[in-house]
Amino acid sequence: MKQADNFNAFYSPEYWLQICEGNITAFGELVDHNFNPLYHYGTRFTPDKGLIKDCIQDLFLEIWEKRAKLTHIVSIKAYLFQSLRNNLITRIKKQSRFSDFSENEEFASQDDSPELAWITDETDALTSSRLETGIEMLPKRQREALYLKYYQDLSNEEIAGIMGLQKQAVANYIHYGILKLREYWKYKTILLAMIIDYIN
């Protein structure tokens, strides 16, 4: 395969097998297709652009060097994001700049399917930049879960594996993140109405 036919082709078992067998073209396409999403994900953890790029480059270099031993990987996209996350956390901890990732939080039982419908509607109705602005105001764990869910289209199970959480914990991060986004939009709407009323 010289060019992936569609988005999902980059994560198909057949495509991954080509990389594991040493297909440099397929590997180059995988790097090109995933570098920017991985970089954006890295900004969830640190503003150090150089560090993020170094970790991404190290990740792909390691994949290429160990490709023959990676044929067992099933969820390629989740593997890439989890590997980058682990690399970044390790590097940041060594630099003593990592914080605010407590695992000791309580979670209520919630179903995130209504939230999925809501955020899909909001994404269609509003610009993606406005959505991202709201997400950036959330706590780090909620930001990360929402980014992986709605920007990278990963399942709760895949996100749980990446973040090292239980599946229900992921559902709760998403649920509470959505609640805060709703409050953000409500506030923005009220503020806009007040400004318009003041101008008029």
C-alpha positions in Angstrom: 0.0 0.0 0.0 1.6 3.2 -1.1 -1.1 5.5 0.1 -3.7 4.7 2.8 -7.2 4.6 1.2 -8.8 6.3 4.2 -8.3 7.4 7.8 -8.8 3.9 9.3 -6.4 2.3 6.9 -3.5 3.7 8.9 -4.6 1.6 11.9 -5.5 -1.6 10.1 -3.7 -4.9 11.1 -2.6 -5.3 7.4 -1.0 -1.8 7.4 0.7 -2.4 10.7 2.0 -5.7 9.5 3.7 -4.0 6.6 5.5 -1.7 9.0 6.6 -4.6 11.2 7.9 -6.3 8.1 10.1 -3.3 7.3 8.0 -1.3 4.7 9.7 2.1 5.0 7.0 3.8 2.9 4.2 2.6 5.1 6.2 3.6 8.2 6.8 7.1 6.8 3.1 7.5 6.1 2.3 6.4 9.7 4.7 9.1 11.0 3.3 11.8 8.8 -0.3 10.9 9.6 0.2 10.8 13.4 2.9 13.4 14.2 0.6 16.4 14.5 -2.1 14.6 16.6 0.6 13.2 18.9 2.2 16.6 19.2 -1.1 18.2 20.1 -1.7 15.5 22.7 1.7 16.1 24.1 0.8 19.8 24.9 -1.7 18.4 27.4 1.3 17.6 29.6 4.0 20.2 28.9 4.5 23.5 27.0 8.0 22.3 26.2 7.7 22.0 22.4 11.2 20.6 22.0 10.6 17.9 24.6 7.3 16.8 22.9 9.0 16.6 19.5 11.9 14.6 21.0 9.6 12.1 22.7 7.6 11.7 19.4 10.8 11.1 17.5 12.1 8.7 20.1 8.7 6.8 19.9 8.9 6.3 16.2 12.5 5.5 16.2 11.8 2.8 18.9 8.9 1.4 16.8 11.2 1.1 13.7 14.0 -0.5 15.6 11.7 -3.0 17.4 9.2 -3.4 14.6 9.7 -7.2 14.3 8.6 -7.6 17.9 5.5 -5.4 17.6 3.3 -7.7 15.5 1.1 -8.4 18.5 -0.1 -4.8 18.7 -3.9 -4.7 18.0 -5.0 -1.1 18.7 -2.3 0.9 16.9 -3.6 4.3 17.6 -4.0 3.6 21.3 -0.5 2.1 21.4 1.0 5.3 19.9 -0.8 7.6 22.3 -0.1 5.5 25.4 3.6 5.2 24.4 4.0 8.9 24.0 2.2 9.5 27.3 4.5 7.2 29.1 7.6 8.7 27.5 6.5 12.2 28.3 5.6 11.5 31.9 8.9 9.7 32.5 10.9 12.6 31.0 8.9 15.3 32.8 9.3 13.6 36.1 13.0 13.4 35.6 13.0 17.2 35.0 10.9 17.6 38.2 8.2 19.5 36.3 5.4 17.0 36.4 2.4 17.5 38.7 -1.4 17.5 39.0 -2.0 13.9 38.0 -3.5 12.4 41.1 -4.9 9.0 40.9 -6.8 9.3 44.2 -10.2 10.6 43.0 -13.7 9.2 43.6 -15.9 8.5 40.6 -19.7 8.3 40.4 -21.4 5.9 38.0 -22.4 7.8 34.8 -23.4 6.9 31.3 -21.6 9.1 28.7 -23.9 8.4 25.7 -26.0 11.5 26.2 -22.8 13.5 26.5 -21.6 12.1 23.2 -24.7 13.3 21.4 -24.4 16.7 23.1 -20.8 17.4 22.2 -21.4 16.2 18.6 -24.2 18.7 18.2 -22.1 21.5 19.8 -19.1 20.6 17.6 -21.4 20.9 14.5 -23.0 24.1 15.6 -19.9 26.0 16.9 -16.4 26.4 15.6 -13.8 23.9 16.8 -11.6 26.7 18.1 -14.3 27.7 20.5 -14.8 24.1 21.7 -11.1 23.8 22.2 -11.0 27.0 24.3 -13.6 25.5 26.6 -11.7 22.3 26.9 -8.5 24.1 27.7 -10.2 25.5 30.8 -10.9 22.1 32.3 -8.6 20.2 34.7 -5.8 18.2 33.1 -7.4 14.7 33.4 -10.7 15.9 32.0 -8.9 17.7 29.1 -7.0 14.5 28.3 -10.0 12.2 28.4 -12.1 14.6 26.2 -9.3 15.1 23.7 -8.7 11.3 23.3 -12.5 10.7 23.0 -13.6 13.5 20.7 -10.5 14.5 18.8 -8.9 11.1 18.4 -12.1 9.0 18.4 -10.8 6.5 20.9 -13.1 4.2 22.9 -13.4 4.5 26.7 -11.6 1.2 27.0 -8.7 2.4 24.9 -8.6 5.7 26.8 -8.5 3.8 30.1 -5.5 1.8 28.9 -3.7 5.0 27.8 -4.4 6.9 31.0 -4.0 3.9 33.3 -7.5 4.2 34.7 -10.6 2.0 35.1 -13.1 2.3 32.2 -15.7 3.9 34.6 -13.2 6.5 35.7 -12.8 7.6 32.1 -16.6 7.8 31.7 -16.7 10.0 34.7 -14.0 12.4 33.6 -15.8 12.8 30.3 -19.2 13.3 32.0 -17.9 15.9 34.4 -15.9 17.6 31.7 -19.1 17.9 29.6 -20.9 19.4 32.6 -18.3 22.0 32.9 -18.3 22.7 29.2 -22.1 23.2 29.4 -21.6 25.7 32.2 -18.9 27.5 30.1 -21.2 27.8 27.1 -24.1 29.0 29.3 -21.8 31.7 30.8 -20.6 32.7 27.4 -24.1 33.0 26.1 -25.2 35.1 29.1 -22.2 37.4 28.7 -22.8 37.9 25.0 -26.4 38.8 25.7 -25.3 41.4 28.3 -22.8 42.9 25.9 -25.4 43.2 23.1 -28.0 44.7 25.6 -25.3 47.2 26.7 -24.5 48.2 23.2 -28.1 48.6 22.2 
